[in-house]
Amino acid sequence: MSDTKPLPPRATPLQPRRRAIIVGASIGIGAAMARRLALEGYTLALLARQEEMLRGLCAEINTQFNETRAIAYAHDVTDYDSVPALLQRILSDLGGLDLFIYNAGISLPVGLKKFDFEKDHRTIETNLLGALAWLNPVAAMFQSLRSGQIVGLSSVAGERGRVGNPAYNASKAALSCYLEALRNRLSRYGVNVLTVKPGFVDTAMIKDTKGTFWVIPADQAAKDICRAIRKRRQELYTPARWRWVMFIVRNIPSVIFRRLIF
Amino acid sequence: MNTALPYEKLTLLENYGHSLRAPAYLYQPAQVDEIGDIFRFAKQNGLTVTLRGAGRSYNDAALNGGGIVLDLRPVNRILAWDPATGLLQAEPGVTLQQVWQTVLPDGWWPPVVSGTMFTTLGGCLGMNIHGKNNFRMGTLGEHVMEFAILLPTGATLTCSPKKNGDLFRANIGGMGMLGVFTSITLQMKRVHSGLLQVEAWNVPDIKTHLHELEARQDEADYLVGWMDCTASGQGLGRGQLHQANYLSEGADPDARRTMQVGYQTLPARFFGLLPKSILHHCMAPFMNDLGVRITNTVKYLIGRHKSYRQPHTAFHFLLDYIPDWELAYGRGGLIQYQSFIPKETALEIWTEMLGLSQRRGLPSYLGVTKRHRPDNFLLTHAVDGYSLALDFKVTAGKRARLAAMLQEFDRIALEAGGRFYFAKNSETTPETAVRFLGEETVAKFRSLKKRCDPHNLLESDLYRRVFGDA
């Protein structure tokens, strides 16, 4: 775990500070979100496995604002048991929590004619079980506080099971469904849950993927997500045109869909 | 391995001005014995503990974001009361309301009270409150005969001006950062009536305002001024002063009745009709620059020289007169900025501050003046001079400009030898604290902190803000 000295300054009535956790913050959309939220005045707890990159990002943000605005915590989301104590520590380090973002995710495609339980297992562990390990205590916390916002990075890939990446599709479908259930449980307590469904985003995840299109930079996705957070929206497709594409895809009859090879 | 704390204990706590919120694990021990367990629990979990009474501080004194807050209100037994000597022994959660209701029927009154009766003794002494009689009676701490304190180490100590004197002077006004009061022995003040003789009169400008505060201090038991901070030019610092005096023995023929609790109860309705609980809604439309300017002008213009008798509670507890008055300030709440300025320079300093606030379009909606005298408590805020407490409405659009102006205020006050009060100002920086307290005092407090609380278990957001990491 990273050291956390000096701790970020606490809010005062004239210098209010919102506080956010980003799980999966070292690269890609997570890192872009961190930069944007820091600019909006958030104090951040940034979590990822890759400690060195995380420290670099924190140093960049803290130098830019000339104060501790981001703290690094090395964390593997599959270390489920460590989550409650780490969450407690982050709450104490930041002095509160207003926003929780689960962005950790992996995609381990298997060949069209192959099956690989080990890869599927790892995918489900990071994309789904890691999310549940965090979302449970965070939801309990926000429910008690009757405030807060949860953001889950799901994917358009969770809307149909496709031939190329079954476990990834399943993990994101389950995550979207779980987030919807959380929303239904927590909205009555004043807690907002935002499900983000990006299309293809220019990150390490898609660098070996063929047939990508409408690829947007990670910062573009981060910008859309930050706007959706401000507006306390419940669901976001980024870029927006995926909403209509997925409407069509969701309604393609199975008799056709199972003959497609994407 | 840490064990996570129960999330259902997490509570979003607020300051008195509703201008700051922070989540904390809220523990409400029913008796003193449970406090030690909570310290051990906090240490095991790597968390800090903040003590909280009635939550009547305007800043972050009773907030501890992400940590444990120990709400001591349930520890509220009056342990002993002796009507012959006026000595009261009580637990820290006892409120001033409980105290006056216990002692007044026997002909006594708390020697120093705050503007609300709902504050707890622990909170009052943690901040070493002053009242409208500071120039005469000093702070509440000056009337403490003895207290027992539980240190985070588990040790208990008894302190009085003579026994463990350094801890006595540091723990009173020590923001609850050294230990927990478990029992407090206070000397009450003898009174011969439930009424006070009150005189009210207008003062046309700041010079007269301060001059009158000075001139009346020899004859008054209580003195307080209201300042219209929206008035400018010749009327800058105009307002209304209130002086109150105890009645001498025999002056109140009905003393036995006026000292009864029922006689002192504040009315629940305004003009016998309007429930007071809705009054703050009626005030809200006027809580803007124009509304306050009009209200203040009318209040000043209709102000006449008056002399009347008033129950103690009606004179002292103005903040309780309109329940939830602070909600009238709207969503952003309010902050209070109070500066204590030596008498020689107060006129010049406050003329500058009021002028600055008006030029910047950030007038205070309420100004309150008092006369003070120095005391020998370690983190004292008092001076041989005056205090001016200014209420400001907090809105999103004004925050940055207000913050910049209060920094200017700090600079102006510090140059004049001014001091500040840890229960009120919300933006005091460590640099400002060191400037007015002195490096030696801060070092001494830190050394006592290390002695009483070697693991820094007691920390509040206020302590972290003002004393930082050291």
Boltz contact constraints between the chains, C-beta under 6 A:
constraints:
  - contact:
      token1: [A, 6]
      token2: [B, 469]
      max_distance: 6.0
  - contact:
      token1: [A, 10]
      token2: [B, 461]
      max_distance: 6.0
  - contact:
      token1: [A, 12]
      token2: [B, 426]
      max_distance: 6.0
  - contact:
      token1: [A, 12]
      token2: [B, 427]
      max_distance: 6.0
  - contact:
      token1: [A, 13]
      token2: [B, 19]
      max_distance: 6.0
  - contact:
      token1: [A, 13]
      token2: [B, 20]
      max_distance: 6.0
  - contact:
      token1: [A, 13]
      token2: [B, 335]
      max_distance: 6.0
  - contact:
      token1: [A, 13]
      token2: [B, 394]
      max_distance: 6.0
  - contact:
      token1: [A, 13]
      token2: [B, 426]
      max_distance: 6.0
  - contact:
      token1: [A, 14]
      token2: [B, 399]
      max_distance: 6.0
  - contact:
      token1: [A, 14]
      token2: [B, 402]
      max_distance: 6.0
  - contact:
      token1: [A, 14]
      token2: [B, 403]
      max_distance: 6.0
  - contact:
      token1: [A, 14]
      token2: [B, 427]
      max_distance: 6.0
  - contact:
      token1: [A, 84]
      token2: [B, 4]
      max_distance: 6.0
  - contact:
      token1: [A, 85]
      token2: [B, 2]
      max_distance: 6.0
  - contact:
      token1: [A, 85]
      token2: [B, 4]
      max_distance: 6.0
  - contact:
      token1: [A, 88]
      token2: [B, 4]
      max_distance: 6.0
  - contact:
      token1: [A, 91]
      token2: [B, 66]
      max_distance: 6.0
  - contact:
      token1: [A, 92]
      token2: [B, 47]
      max_distance: 6.0
  - contact:
      token1: [A, 92]
      token2: [B, 66]
      max_distance: 6.0
  - contact:
      token1: [A, 92]
      token2: [B, 67]
      max_distance: 6.0
  - contact:
      token1: [A, 95]
      token2: [B, 65]
      max_distance: 6.0
  - contact:
      token1: [A, 95]
      token2: [B, 66]
      max_distance: 6.0
  - contact:
      token1: [A, 96]
      token2: [B, 22]
      max_distance: 6.0
  - contact:
      token1: [A, 96]
      token2: [B, 23]
      max_distance: 6.0
  - contact:
      token1: [A, 96]
      token2: [B, 65]
      max_distance: 6.0
  - contact:
      token1: [A, 140]
      token2: [B, 7]
      max_distance: 6.0
  - contact:
      token1: [A, 141]
      token2: [B, 7]
      max_distance: 6.0
  - contact:
      token1: [A, 141]
      token2: [B, 10]
      max_distance: 6.0
  - contact:
      token1: [A, 144]
      token2: [B, 7]
      max_distance: 6.0
  - contact:
      token1: [A, 144]
      token2: [B, 8]
      max_distance: 6.0
  - contact:
      token1: [A, 144]
      token2: [B, 10]
      max_distance: 6.0
  - contact:
      token1: [A, 145]
      token2: [B, 10]
      max_distance: 6.0
  - contact:
      token1: [A, 145]
      token2: [B, 12]
      max_distance: 6.0
  - contact:
      token1: [A, 145]
      token2: [B, 23]
      max_distance: 6.0
